[in-house]
Amino acid sequence: MTRVVRPLNESQFRWSGWLFAFARPAAAHYPTSIGWRILIACLFLEGLARPIARAALPLLGLAGSELGRFSLVATMLALAVGATALWIRLPFSQIGLRRWEEWGSAERWFFPQIIAVSVLVFTSTQWSQLAALSKQTRWIEATTIVFVGQMIWGFYQEYVYRGLLQTELVRRWGAVTGILVSNLVFTFGPLHAYHFSNSWDDPSHLLIFPPIFAIGLYFGVLFHRSGNLWIIGVAHGIGDFFADGLATLR
């Protein structure tokens, strides 16, 4: 017997994103040679380029400054985008950067919802920090620089670990293995490896890994189901601003 699948109506689209009920995107389709270039690009970006760029900040007199952090994350995102366009030669739509006209109804409804919920939750939990921040001089300028920098940083992480790495690993090994392996690299790889060295003096640093893995897994599944890198990139950037950015503004 043929199963009849009823399309979602508009009211169902309004909340379907929370259940990962998106119109499934077409699977990434490109030759294996491009897949190898994706993996090499990820290794270059996280294993070589970012450590070199970070080490160069003191030489440029930017160590520990907001301008230095901003320059670092902006440079890394530019390198990632440039590598995709000029070396990997993969259409950006293949890694989830689709134009608004190509978004499905569920994506268009879910995007403002997850952003609003994220801002409300973080604002309510960190209201005291925000109130103290508003009493500082030139707080608007400082907050703007930090906010933009953290948005770029969050988007870069999703671009590399979900847009590039997860897309390729899912193509090679399927959804379950691809999402899990890419998230393990995201959690324990170069991005968060400094927590291991910090744990020698403070073992509590190891407690950061379970929430990193859980959040990364959520973003990985959300990206796989929606095929939309904009949603998880912006959400990650907002989370980074409240979790890390506010601390730099104290």
C-alpha angles and dihedrals in degrees: 000000000000114000114230113216113203115214118238116258122226095266091054091050089060093070105018094097092071087061093046088246099151130143098270112246121230113269115260108267121193137122122280090248089066089048090058090049089053092054093046090049091052091049091048095048098046101026101042118004099049095046090049093047091048091049090051094059096081090049089056093046092247101111113134094003128120089233089056093051091046092049091049097052093041090051092049094049090048090051092049093049092044092050091051094050102036107029110017089037095202122149110251090232088067090065096044103271098127127160119256091251088061095053118107122236092256091055093048091052096042098048098067091039097057091043092050093046092048093051093046094048095046093043093052093047095046101034093125092057092048091049092050091047093055090061094060122097116258089006094149094058093044093046092049093053092047093044094051091045093051092047090054091046094051092046091049091054092052092043093056103033101036107018096044110015100036093043091055097042092048089051090051103038108015132256103296098046094036094052094044096047095045090048091050089054090047092050103040103019132090094302096066103013091110088076089070093058091043090053091068088074097027116025090192088080087077089065089071093072100073094055091043090053093046094049091044091051091052091051090046093054092042091052093047093050097042102029086215118131094178092067098052094037094056093041091051091049092053090049091050091051094055096036099043111002097062090055091061091054097058 
